[in-house]
Each structure stands twice: as C-alpha cells, then as structure tokens.
C-alpha cells in the first residue's frame, strides 16, 4: 500500500514517485512512454534484464 510520494528530479524536471516503489523517475517516465506508444515489452527481455541484475538465477 502506497503511503505517500517522494519527489525525484532529473534533467526533464521533477515527478512524484510512490514512496514504497523500488523504481525511480527514469522507470516511471519509460512506463508512461510505453503507455502512449502501445508497445509491450517482451517477457524474454524482462527475464534477461533480471538475470543480468542478479535478481533471477
């Protein structure tokens, strides 16, 4: 459950990000851009990125 927001800033400006989110302003901007384009991220790409980060074995 989100309890508030934290204000994050990048070169494009400031945005509120949910306080309990593990992601940052860059991920939030990317998510909004994908909503506009209608493109979906392939599950294999998500899995590969998670493996590179050491999240999945």
C-alpha distance matrix in Angstrom:
0.0 3.8 6.3 9.3 11.6 14.5 17.8 19.6 23.2 25.5 29.0 27.8 26.0 22.7 19.3 15.8 13.4 9.6 9.7 7.8 10.0 13.1 15.2 17.2 19.0 21.5 19.2 17.6 21.2 22.3 19.6 20.8 24.4 24.1 22.7 26.0 28.3 27.2 27.7 25.7 25.4 27.5 25.6 28.5 27.8 24.2 25.5 28.3 26.1 23.9 27.1 28.5 25.5 26.0 22.7 24.8 28.2
3.8 0.0 3.8 5.7 7.9 10.9 14.1 16.1 19.7 22.3 25.7 24.5 22.5 19.1 15.8 12.2 10.1 6.3 6.6 6.0 8.2 11.8 13.4 14.7 16.1 19.0 17.1 15.2 18.7 20.3 17.9 18.7 22.4 22.6 21.4 24.3 26.9 26.2 26.9 25.3 25.0 27.5 26.1 28.9 27.7 24.2 25.9 28.3 25.8 23.9 27.4 28.2 25.2 26.2 23.2 25.6 29.1
6.3 3.8 0.0 3.8 7.2 10.1 13.5 16.1 19.8 22.8 26.3 25.3 22.9 19.2 16.3 12.5 11.1 7.7 6.6 7.3 10.4 13.7 15.5 16.2 17.5 20.8 19.5 17.5 20.8 22.8 20.9 21.4 25.0 25.7 24.4 27.1 29.8 29.5 30.2 28.8 28.5 31.0 29.6 32.3 31.0 27.4 29.1 31.4 28.6 26.7 30.1 30.7 27.5 28.5 25.7 28.3 31.7
9.3 5.7 3.8 0.0 3.7 7.0 10.1 13.0 16.6 19.7 23.1 22.1 19.4 15.7 12.9 9.1 8.5 6.0 5.3 7.9 10.1 13.6 14.5 14.4 15.1 18.6 17.9 15.6 18.5 21.0 19.4 19.5 23.1 24.2 23.1 25.4 28.3 28.3 29.2 28.2 27.9 30.8 29.8 32.4 30.7 27.4 29.5 31.4 28.4 27.0 30.4 30.6 27.4 28.9 26.4 29.2 32.7
11.6 7.9 7.2 3.7 0.0 3.8 6.5 9.3 12.8 16.0 19.4 18.4 15.7 12.0 9.4 5.7 5.3 4.4 4.4 8.0 9.0 12.1 12.3 11.4 11.6 15.3 15.1 12.7 15.4 18.2 17.1 17.1 20.4 22.0 21.2 23.2 26.0 26.5 27.2 26.5 26.1 29.2 28.5 31.0 28.9 25.8 28.1 29.7 26.5 25.4 29.0 28.8 25.7 27.5 25.3 28.3 31.9
14.5 10.9 10.1 7.0 3.8 0.0 3.8 6.3 10.0 13.3 16.8 16.5 13.8 10.1 8.4 5.6 5.4 6.2 5.2 8.9 9.4 11.6 11.4 9.7 10.0 13.7 14.2 12.5 14.9 17.8 17.4 17.6 20.6 22.4 22.2 24.0 26.6 27.4 27.8 27.2 26.4 29.5 28.9 31.0 28.6 25.7 27.9 29.1 25.6 24.8 28.2 27.5 24.3 26.4 24.6 27.9 31.3
17.8 14.1 13.5 10.1 6.5 3.8 0.0 3.8 6.8 10.4 13.7 13.2 10.2 6.6 5.8 4.6 6.2 8.8 8.8 12.3 12.0 13.7 12.6 9.9 8.8 12.6 14.0 12.1 13.5 16.8 17.1 16.8 19.3 21.7 21.7 22.9 25.6 26.9 27.3 27.2 26.6 29.9 29.8 31.7 29.0 26.4 29.0 29.8 26.3 26.0 29.3 28.3 25.3 27.8 26.4 29.7 33.1
19.6 16.1 16.1 13.0 9.3 6.3 3.8 0.0 3.8 7.0 10.6 10.7 8.4 5.5 5.6 6.3 6.8 10.1 10.4 13.2 12.0 12.7 10.9 7.5 6.1 9.5 11.5 10.4 11.4 14.5 15.5 15.6 17.6 20.0 20.6 21.7 23.9 25.5 25.6 25.5 24.6 27.8 27.9 29.5 26.6 24.2 26.9 27.3 23.6 23.7 26.9 25.5 22.7 25.5 24.4 27.8 31.1
23.2 19.7 19.8 16.6 12.8 10.0 6.8 3.8 0.0 3.8 7.0 7.7 5.5 4.2 6.5 8.8 10.0 13.6 14.2 16.9 15.3 15.7 13.2 9.5 7.2 9.5 12.5 11.7 11.4 14.6 16.3 16.0 17.3 20.2 21.1 21.6 23.7 25.8 25.8 26.1 25.3 28.5 29.1 30.5 27.2 25.4 28.2 28.2 24.5 25.1 28.1 26.4 23.9 27.0 26.3 29.6 32.8
25.5 22.3 22.8 19.7 16.0 13.3 10.4 7.0 3.8 0.0 3.8 5.5 5.4 6.4 8.7 11.6 12.3 16.0 16.9 19.2 17.0 16.7 13.8 10.0 7.4 8.0 11.7 11.6 10.4 13.1 15.6 15.4 15.9 18.8 20.3 20.5 22.1 24.5 24.1 24.8 23.7 27.0 27.9 28.9 25.5 24.1 27.0 26.5 22.9 24.0 26.9 24.8 22.8 26.1 25.8 29.0 32.0
29.0 25.7 26.3 23.1 19.4 16.8 13.7 10.6 7.0 3.8 0.0 3.8 5.6 8.4 11.1 14.6 15.7 19.4 20.6 22.9 20.5 20.2 17.1 13.4 10.5 10.3 14.0 14.0 11.9 14.2 17.2 16.6 16.3 19.5 21.2 20.7 22.0 24.9 24.6 25.7 24.9 28.1 29.5 30.3 26.8 25.8 28.9 28.2 24.6 26.3 29.0 26.7 25.0 28.6 28.5 31.5 34.4
27.8 24.5 25.3 22.1 18.4 16.5 13.2 10.7 7.7 5.5 3.8 0.0 3.8 7.1 9.3 13.0 14.5 18.3 20.1 22.5 20.1 20.4 17.0 13.6 10.0 10.0 13.3 12.4 9.8 12.6 15.2 13.9 13.7 17.2 18.4 17.7 19.4 22.3 22.5 23.9 23.6 27.1 28.6 29.9 26.5 25.5 28.8 28.4 25.1 26.7 29.7 27.7 26.2 29.7 29.2 32.0 35.2
26.0 22.5 22.9 19.4 15.7 13.8 10.2 8.4 5.5 5.4 5.6 3.8 0.0 3.8 6.9 10.5 12.7 16.4 18.0 20.8 18.9 19.7 16.7 13.1 9.7 11.1 14.1 12.6 10.9 14.3 16.3 14.8 15.5 19.0 19.7 19.3 21.5 24.1 24.6 25.7 25.5 29.0 30.2 31.8 28.5 27.1 30.3 30.2 26.7 27.9 31.1 29.3 27.3 30.6 29.9 32.9 36.2
22.7 19.1 19.2 15.7 12.0 10.1 6.6 5.5 4.2 6.4 8.4 7.1 3.8 0.0 3.8 7.0 9.5 13.1 14.5 17.5 16.1 17.3 14.8 11.3 8.2 10.8 13.3 11.4 10.8 14.5 15.7 14.5 16.1 19.3 19.5 19.7 22.2 24.4 25.0 25.7 25.4 29.0 29.7 31.5 28.4 26.5 29.6 30.0 26.4 27.1 30.4 28.9 26.6 29.6 28.6 31.7 35.1
19.3 15.8 16.3 12.9 9.4 8.4 5.8 5.6 6.5 8.7 11.1 9.3 6.9 3.8 0.0 3.8 6.3 9.9 11.9 14.8 13.2 15.0 12.6 9.7 6.8 9.9 11.4 8.8 9.0 12.7 13.1 12.0 14.3 17.1 16.9 17.6 20.4 22.1 22.8 23.3 23.2 26.7 27.3 29.4 26.6 24.4 27.5 28.3 24.9 25.2 28.8 27.7 25.3 28.2 26.7 29.7 33.2
15.8 12.2 12.5 9.1 5.7 5.6 4.6 6.3 8.8 11.6 14.6 13.0 10.5 7.0 3.8 0.0 3.8 6.6 8.6 11.7 10.9 13.3 11.7 9.6 8.0 11.6 12.2 9.4 11.0 14.3 13.9 13.2 16.1 18.4 17.8 19.1 22.0 23.2 24.0 23.9 23.8 27.2 27.3 29.6 27.1 24.5 27.4 28.5 25.2 25.0 28.6 28.0 25.3 27.8 25.9 28.9 32.5
13.4 10.1 11.1 8.5 5.3 5.4 6.2 6.8 10.0 12.3 15.7 14.5 12.7 9.5 6.3 3.8 0.0 3.8 6.2 8.5 7.1 9.6 8.3 6.9 6.7 10.2 9.9 7.5 10.3 12.9 12.2 12.5 15.6 17.1 16.9 18.9 21.4 22.1 22.5 21.9 21.4 24.6 24.3 26.6 24.3 21.4 24.1 25.4 22.1 21.6 25.2 24.8 22.0 24.3 22.3 25.2 28.8
9.6 6.3 7.7 6.0 4.4 6.2 8.8 10.1 13.6 16.0 19.4 18.3 16.4 13.1 9.9 6.6 3.8 0.0 3.8 5.6 5.4 8.8 8.9 9.1 10.0 13.1 12.0 9.9 13.1 15.3 13.7 14.4 17.8 18.8 18.1 20.6 23.2 23.3 23.7 22.6 22.2 25.1 24.3 26.8 24.9 21.7 24.0 25.8 22.7 21.6 25.2 25.3 22.3 24.1 21.7 24.5 28.1
9.7 6.6 6.6 5.3 4.4 5.2 8.8 10.4 14.2 16.9 20.6 20.1 18.0 14.5 11.9 8.6 6.2 3.8 0.0 3.8 5.6 8.5 9.8 10.0 11.6 14.9 14.1 12.7 16.0 18.0 16.9 17.8 21.1 22.0 21.7 24.2 26.6 26.8 26.9 25.7 24.8 27.5 26.3 28.6 26.7 23.3 25.2 26.9 23.7 22.2 25.6 25.6 22.3 23.8 21.5 24.6 28.1
7.8 6.0 7.3 7.9 8.0 8.9 12.3 13.2 16.9 19.2 22.9 22.5 20.8 17.5 14.8 11.7 8.5 5.6 3.8 0.0 3.8 6.6 9.0 10.6 13.1 15.7 14.1 13.3 17.0 18.3 16.8 18.4 21.6 22.0 21.7 24.7 26.7 26.4 26.3 24.5 23.4 25.7 24.1 26.3 24.8 21.3 22.7 24.7 21.8 19.8 23.1 23.6 20.2 21.3 18.7 21.6 25.0
10.0 8.2 10.4 10.1 9.0 9.4 12.0 12.0 15.3 17.0 20.5 20.1 18.9 16.1 13.2 10.9 7.1 5.4 5.6 3.8 0.0 3.8 5.4 7.6 10.2 12.4 10.4 10.0 13.8 14.7 13.4 15.3 18.3 18.5 18.7 21.6 23.4 23.2 22.8 21.1 19.8 22.2 20.9 23.0 21.3 17.8 19.6 21.4 18.4 16.8 20.3 20.6 17.5 19.0 16.4 19.3 22.9
13.1 11.8 13.7 13.6 12.1 11.6 13.7 12.7 15.7 16.7 20.2 20.4 19.7 17.3 15.0 13.3 9.6 8.8 8.5 6.6 3.8 0.0 3.8 6.8 10.4 11.7 9.8 10.7 14.2 14.6 13.8 16.4 18.8 18.8 19.7 22.6 23.9 23.8 22.8 20.9 19.0 21.0 19.5 21.1 19.2 15.8 17.3 18.7 15.5 13.8 17.1 17.2 13.9 15.4 13.2 16.4 19.9
15.2 13.4 15.5 14.5 12.3 11.4 12.6 10.9 13.2 13.8 17.1 17.0 16.7 14.8 12.6 11.7 8.3 8.9 9.8 9.0 5.4 3.8 0.0 3.8 7.1 7.9 6.0 7.4 10.6 10.9 10.7 13.3 15.3 15.7 16.9 19.5 20.7 21.0 20.0 18.5 16.7 19.2 18.3 19.9 17.5 14.5 16.6 17.7 14.3 13.5 17.0 16.6 13.7 16.1 14.3 17.3 20.8
17.2 14.7 16.2 14.4 11.4 9.7 9.9 7.5 9.5 10.0 13.4 13.6 13.1 11.3 9.7 9.6 6.9 9.1 10.0 10.6 7.6 6.8 3.8 0.0 3.8 5.5 5.6 6.5 8.9 10.3 10.9 12.8 14.6 15.8 17.1 19.2 20.6 21.5 20.8 19.9 18.3 21.2 20.9 22.3 19.5 17.0 19.4 20.0 16.4 16.3 19.6 18.6 15.8 18.6 17.3 20.5 23.9
19.0 16.1 17.5 15.1 11.6 10.0 8.8 6.1 7.2 7.4 10.5 10.0 9.7 8.2 6.8 8.0 6.7 10.0 11.6 13.1 10.2 10.4 7.1 3.8 0.0 3.8 5.5 5.0 6.2 8.6 9.9 10.7 12.4 14.4 15.5 16.9 18.7 20.1 19.8 19.6 18.5 21.8 22.1 23.7 20.7 18.6 21.5 21.9 18.4 18.8 22.2 21.0 18.7 21.7 20.5 23.5 26.9
21.5 19.0 20.8 18.6 15.3 13.7 12.6 9.5 9.5 8.0 10.3 10.0 11.1 10.8 9.9 11.6 10.2 13.1 14.9 15.7 12.4 11.7 7.9 5.5 3.8 0.0 3.8 5.4 5.2 6.2 8.6 10.0 10.6 12.4 14.4 15.7 16.7 18.4 17.4 17.4 16.0 19.2 19.9 21.1 17.8 16.2 19.3 19.3 15.8 16.9 20.1 18.6 16.8 20.2 19.4 22.1 25.4
19.2 17.1 19.5 17.9 15.1 14.2 14.0 11.5 12.5 11.7 14.0 13.3 14.1 13.3 11.4 12.2 9.9 12.0 14.1 14.1 10.4 9.8 6.0 5.6 5.5 3.8 0.0 3.8 5.4 5.0 6.1 8.6 9.8 10.5 12.4 14.5 15.4 16.3 15.3 14.6 13.2 16.3 16.7 18.3 15.3 13.2 16.4 16.9 13.6 14.4 17.9 17.0 15.2 18.4 17.0 19.4 22.9
17.6 15.2 17.5 15.6 12.7 12.5 12.1 10.4 11.7 11.6 14.0 12.4 12.6 11.4 8.8 9.4 7.5 9.9 12.7 13.3 10.0 10.7 7.4 6.5 5.0 5.4 3.8 0.0 3.8 5.5 5.1 6.3 8.7 10.1 10.8 12.8 14.6 15.6 15.4 15.2 14.6 18.1 18.6 20.7 18.1 15.9 19.1 20.1 17.0 17.5 21.2 20.6 18.7 21.7 19.9 22.3 25.9
21.2 18.7 20.8 18.5 15.4 14.9 13.5 11.4 11.4 10.4 11.9 9.8 10.9 10.8 9.0 11.0 10.3 13.1 16.0 17.0 13.8 14.2 10.6 8.9 6.2 5.2 5.4 3.8 0.0 3.8 5.4 5.2 6.2 8.8 10.0 10.9 12.6 14.4 14.4 15.0 14.8 18.4 19.6 21.6 18.6 17.1 20.7 21.2 18.1 19.4 22.9 21.9 20.4 23.7 22.4 24.6 28.1
22.3 20.3 22.8 21.0 18.2 17.8 16.8 14.5 14.6 13.1 14.2 12.6 14.3 14.5 12.7 14.3 12.9 15.3 18.0 18.3 14.7 14.6 10.9 10.3 8.6 6.2 5.0 5.5 3.8 0.0 3.8 5.4 5.0 6.2 8.7 10.0 10.6 12.1 11.3 11.7 11.2 14.8 16.2 18.0 15.0 13.9 17.5 17.9 15.2 16.8 20.2 19.3 18.4 21.7 20.4 22.2 25.6
19.6 17.9 20.9 19.4 17.1 17.4 17.1 15.5 16.3 15.6 17.2 15.2 16.3 15.7 13.1 13.9 12.2 13.7 16.9 16.8 13.4 13.8 10.7 10.9 9.9 8.6 6.1 5.1 5.4 3.8 0.0 3.8 5.4 5.2 6.4 8.9 10.2 10.6 10.4 10.2 10.3 13.9 15.0 17.5 15.1 13.4 17.0 18.2 15.8 16.8 20.4 20.3 19.2 22.0 20.1 21.8 25.3
20.8 18.7 21.4 19.5 17.1 17.6 16.8 15.6 16.0 15.4 16.6 13.9 14.8 14.5 12.0 13.2 12.5 14.4 17.8 18.4 15.3 16.4 13.3 12.8 10.7 10.0 8.6 6.3 5.2 5.4 3.8 0.0 3.8 5.5 5.1 6.6 9.0 10.2 11.1 12.0 13.0 16.8 18.2 20.8 18.4 17.0 20.7 21.9 19.5 20.6 24.2 23.9 22.8 25.7 23.9 25.5 29.1
24.4 22.4 25.0 23.1 20.4 20.6 19.3 17.6 17.3 15.9 16.3 13.7 15.5 16.1 14.3 16.1 15.6 17.8 21.1 21.6 18.3 18.8 15.3 14.6 12.4 10.6 9.8 8.7 6.2 5.0 5.4 3.8 0.0 3.8 5.3 5.2 6.4 8.7 9.2 10.9 12.0 15.7 17.9 20.0 17.4 16.8 20.6 21.2 19.0 20.8 24.1 23.5 23.0 26.1 24.7 26.1 29.5
24.1 22.6 25.7 24.2 22.0 22.4 21.7 20.0 20.2 18.8 19.5 17.2 19.0 19.3 17.1 18.4 17.1 18.8 22.0 22.0 18.5 18.8 15.7 15.8 14.4 12.4 10.5 10.1 8.8 6.2 5.2 5.5 3.8 0.0 3.8 5.4 5.1 5.9 5.8 7.1 8.6 12.3 14.5 16.9 14.7 14.2 18.0 18.9 17.2 19.0 22.2 22.1 21.8 24.7 23.1 24.1 27.3
22.7 21.4 24.4 23.1 21.2 22.2 21.7 20.6 21.1 20.3 21.2 18.4 19.7 19.5 16.9 17.8 16.9 18.1 21.7 21.7 18.7 19.7 16.9 17.1 15.5 14.4 12.4 10.8 10.0 8.7 6.4 5.1 5.3 3.8 0.0 3.8 5.6 5.4 7.4 8.6 11.0 14.5 16.4 19.3 17.6 16.7 20.3 21.8 20.2 21.4 24.8 25.0 24.5 27.2 25.2 26.1 29.5
26.0 24.3 27.1 25.4 23.2 24.0 22.9 21.7 21.6 20.5 20.7 17.7 19.3 19.7 17.6 19.1 18.9 20.6 24.2 24.7 21.6 22.6 19.5 19.2 16.9 15.7 14.5 12.8 10.9 10.0 8.9 6.6 5.2 5.4 3.8 0.0 3.8 5.7 8.2 10.8 13.3 16.8 19.2 21.8 19.8 19.5 23.2 24.2 22.6 24.3 27.5 27.4 27.1 30.0 28.3 29.3 32.6
28.3 26.9 29.8 28.3 26.0 26.6 25.6 23.9 23.7 22.1 22.0 19.4 21.5 22.2 20.4 22.0 21.4 23.2 26.6 26.7 23.4 23.9 20.7 20.6 18.7 16.7 15.4 14.6 12.6 10.6 10.2 9.0 6.4 5.1 5.6 3.8 0.0 3.8 5.4 8.8 11.4 14.5 17.5 19.7 17.8 18.1 21.7 22.5 21.3 23.4 26.3 26.1 26.3 29.2 27.8 28.4 31.5
27.2 26.2 29.5 28.3 26.5 27.4 26.9 25.5 25.8 24.5 24.9 22.3 24.1 24.4 22.1 23.2 22.1 23.3 26.8 26.4 23.2 23.8 21.0 21.5 20.1 18.4 16.3 15.6 14.4 12.1 10.6 10.2 8.7 5.9 5.4 5.7 3.8 0.0 3.8 6.5 9.9 12.7 15.4 18.1 16.9 17.0 20.4 21.7 20.9 22.6 25.5 25.9 26.2 28.7 26.9 27.2 30.3
27.7 26.9 30.2 29.2 27.2 27.8 27.3 25.6 25.8 24.1 24.6 22.5 24.6 25.0 22.8 24.0 22.5 23.7 26.9 26.3 22.8 22.8 20.0 20.8 19.8 17.4 15.3 15.4 14.4 11.3 10.4 11.1 9.2 5.8 7.4 8.2 5.4 3.8 0.0 3.8 6.7 9.4 12.5 14.7 13.3 13.9 17.3 18.2 17.7 19.7 22.4 22.7 23.3 25.9 24.3 24.4 27.3
25.7 25.3 28.8 28.2 26.5 27.2 27.2 25.5 26.1 24.8 25.7 23.9 25.7 25.7 23.3 23.9 21.9 22.6 25.7 24.5 21.1 20.9 18.5 19.9 19.6 17.4 14.6 15.2 15.0 11.7 10.2 12.0 10.9 7.1 8.6 10.8 8.8 6.5 3.8 0.0 3.8 6.3 8.9 11.6 10.7 10.9 14.1 15.5 15.3 16.9 19.5 20.3 20.9 23.1 21.3 21.1 24.0
25.4 25.0 28.5 27.9 26.1 26.4 26.6 24.6 25.3 23.7 24.9 23.6 25.5 25.4 23.2 23.8 21.4 22.2 24.8 23.4 19.8 19.0 16.7 18.3 18.5 16.0 13.2 14.6 14.8 11.2 10.3 13.0 12.0 8.6 11.0 13.3 11.4 9.9 6.7 3.8 0.0 3.8 6.3 8.5 7.1 7.3 10.6 11.8 11.5 13.3 15.8 16.5 17.3 19.5 18.0 17.8 20.6
27.5 27.5 31.0 30.8 29.2 29.5 29.9 27.8 28.5 27.0 28.1 27.1 29.0 29.0 26.7 27.2 24.6 25.1 27.5 25.7 22.2 21.0 19.2 21.2 21.8 19.2 16.3 18.1 18.4 14.8 13.9 16.8 15.7 12.3 14.5 16.8 14.5 12.7 9.4 6.3 3.8 0.0 3.8 5.4 5.4 6.7 8.9 10.2 11.1 12.8 14.6 15.8 17.2 18.9 17.6 16.6 18.9
25.6 26.1 29.6 29.8 28.5 28.9 29.8 27.9 29.1 27.9 29.5 28.6 30.2 29.7 27.3 27.3 24.3 24.3 26.3 24.1 20.9 19.5 18.3 20.9 22.1 19.9 16.7 18.6 19.6 16.2 15.0 18.2 17.9 14.5 16.4 19.2 17.5 15.4 12.5 8.9 6.3 3.8 0.0 3.8 5.4 5.1 6.2 8.6 10.0 10.6 12.3 14.3 15.5 16.6 14.8 13.5 15.8
28.5 28.9 32.3 32.4 31.0 31.0 31.7 29.5 30.5 28.9 30.3 29.9 31.8 31.5 29.4 29.6 26.6 26.8 28.6 26.3 23.0 21.1 19.9 22.3 23.7 21.1 18.3 20.7 21.6 18.0 17.5 20.8 20.0 16.9 19.3 21.8 19.7 18.1 14.7 11.6 8.5 5.4 3.8 0.0 3.8 5.4 5.1 6.1 8.6 9.8 10.5 12.3 14.3 15.2 14.3 12.5 14.2
27.8 27.7 31.0 30.7 28.9 28.6 29.0 26.6 27.2 25.5 26.8 26.5 28.5 28.4 26.6 27.1 24.3 24.9 26.7 24.8 21.3 19.2 17.5 19.5 20.7 17.8 15.3 18.1 18.6 15.0 15.1 18.4 17.4 14.7 17.6 19.8 17.8 16.9 13.3 10.7 7.1 5.4 5.4 3.8 0.0 3.8 5.4 5.1 6.2 8.6 9.8 10.6 12.4 14.3 13.6 12.8 14.9
24.2 24.2 27.4 27.4 25.8 25.7 26.4 24.2 25.4 24.1 25.8 25.5 27.1 26.5 24.4 24.5 21.4 21.7 23.3 21.3 17.8 15.8 14.5 17.0 18.6 16.2 13.2 15.9 17.1 13.9 13.4 17.0 16.8 14.2 16.7 19.5 18.1 17.0 13.9 10.9 7.3 6.7 5.1 5.4 3.8 0.0 3.8 5.5 5.2 6.2 8.6 10.0 10.7 12.4 11.0 10.6 13.4
25.5 25.9 29.1 29.5 28.1 27.9 29.0 26.9 28.2 27.0 28.9 28.8 30.3 29.6 27.5 27.4 24.1 24.0 25.2 22.7 19.6 17.3 16.6 19.4 21.5 19.3 16.4 19.1 20.7 17.5 17.0 20.7 20.6 18.0 20.3 23.2 21.7 20.4 17.3 14.1 10.6 8.9 6.2 5.1 5.4 3.8 0.0 3.8 5.5 5.1 6.2 8.7 9.9 10.5 9.2 7.7 10.1
28.3 28.3 31.4 31.4 29.7 29.1 29.8 27.3 28.2 26.5 28.2 28.4 30.2 30.0 28.3 28.5 25.4 25.8 26.9 24.7 21.4 18.7 17.7 20.0 21.9 19.3 16.9 20.1 21.2 17.9 18.2 21.9 21.2 18.9 21.8 24.2 22.5 21.7 18.2 15.5 11.8 10.2 8.6 6.1 5.1 5.5 3.8 0.0 3.8 5.4 5.1 6.2 8.7 9.9 10.0 8.8 10.3
26.1 25.8 28.6 28.4 26.5 25.6 26.3 23.6 24.5 22.9 24.6 25.1 26.7 26.4 24.9 25.2 22.1 22.7 23.7 21.8 18.4 15.5 14.3 16.4 18.4 15.8 13.6 17.0 18.1 15.2 15.8 19.5 19.0 17.2 20.2 22.6 21.3 20.9 17.7 15.3 11.5 11.1 10.0 8.6 6.2 5.2 5.5 3.8 0.0 3.8 5.4 5.1 6.3 8.7 8.8 9.2 11.5
23.9 23.9 26.7 27.0 25.4 24.8 26.0 23.7 25.1 24.0 26.3 26.7 27.9 27.1 25.2 25.0 21.6 21.6 22.2 19.8 16.8 13.8 13.5 16.3 18.8 16.9 14.4 17.5 19.4 16.8 16.8 20.6 20.8 19.0 21.4 24.3 23.4 22.6 19.7 16.9 13.3 12.8 10.6 9.8 8.6 6.2 5.1 5.4 3.8 0.0 3.8 5.4 5.1 6.3 5.2 5.8 8.8
27.1 27.4 30.1 30.4 29.0 28.2 29.3 26.9 28.1 26.9 29.0 29.7 31.1 30.4 28.8 28.6 25.2 25.2 25.6 23.1 20.3 17.1 17.0 19.6 22.2 20.1 17.9 21.2 22.9 20.2 20.4 24.2 24.1 22.2 24.8 27.5 26.3 25.5 22.4 19.5 15.8 14.6 12.3 10.5 9.8 8.6 6.2 5.1 5.4 3.8 0.0 3.8 5.4 5.0 5.7 4.8 6.2
28.5 28.2 30.7 30.6 28.8 27.5 28.3 25.5 26.4 24.8 26.7 27.7 29.3 28.9 27.7 28.0 24.8 25.3 25.6 23.6 20.6 17.2 16.6 18.6 21.0 18.6 17.0 20.6 21.9 19.3 20.3 23.9 23.5 22.1 25.0 27.4 26.1 25.9 22.7 20.3 16.5 15.8 14.3 12.3 10.6 10.0 8.7 6.2 5.1 5.4 3.8 0.0 3.8 5.4 7.6 8.2 9.2
25.5 25.2 27.5 27.4 25.7 24.3 25.3 22.7 23.9 22.8 25.0 26.2 27.3 26.6 25.3 25.3 22.0 22.3 22.3 20.2 17.5 13.9 13.7 15.8 18.7 16.8 15.2 18.7 20.4 18.4 19.2 22.8 23.0 21.8 24.5 27.1 26.3 26.2 23.3 20.9 17.3 17.2 15.5 14.3 12.4 10.7 9.9 8.7 6.3 5.1 5.4 3.8 0.0 3.8 5.5 7.8 9.8
26.0 26.2 28.5 28.9 27.5 26.4 27.8 25.5 27.0 26.1 28.6 29.7 30.6 29.6 28.2 27.8 24.3 24.1 23.8 21.3 19.0 15.4 16.1 18.6 21.7 20.2 18.4 21.7 23.7 21.7 22.0 25.7 26.1 24.7 27.2 30.0 29.2 28.7 25.9 23.1 19.5 18.9 16.6 15.2 14.3 12.4 10.5 9.9 8.7 6.3 5.0 5.4 3.8 0.0 3.8 5.5 6.7
22.7 23.2 25.7 26.4 25.3 24.6 26.4 24.4 26.3 25.8 28.5 29.2 29.9 28.6 26.7 25.9 22.3 21.7 21.5 18.7 16.4 13.2 14.3 17.3 20.5 19.4 17.0 19.9 22.4 20.4 20.1 23.9 24.7 23.1 25.2 28.3 27.8 26.9 24.3 21.3 18.0 17.6 14.8 14.3 13.6 11.0 9.2 10.0 8.8 5.2 5.7 7.6 5.5 3.8 0.0 3.8 6.8
24.8 25.6 28.3 29.2 28.3 27.9 29.7 27.8 29.6 29.0 31.5 32.0 32.9 31.7 29.7 28.9 25.2 24.5 24.6 21.6 19.3 16.4 17.3 20.5 23.5 22.1 19.4 22.3 24.6 22.2 21.8 25.5 26.1 24.1 26.1 29.3 28.4 27.2 24.4 21.1 17.8 16.6 13.5 12.5 12.8 10.6 7.7 8.8 9.2 5.8 4.8 8.2 7.8 5.5 3.8 0.0 3.8
28.2 29.1 31.7 32.7 31.9 31.3 33.1 31.1 32.8 32.0 34.4 35.2 36.2 35.1 33.2 32.5 28.8 28.1 28.1 25.0 22.9 19.9 20.8 23.9 26.9 25.4 22.9 25.9 28.1 25.6 25.3 29.1 29.5 27.3 29.5 32.6 31.5 30.3 27.3 24.0 20.6 18.9 15.8 14.2 14.9 13.4 10.1 10.3 11.5 8.8 6.2 9.2 9.8 6.7 6.8 3.8 0.0
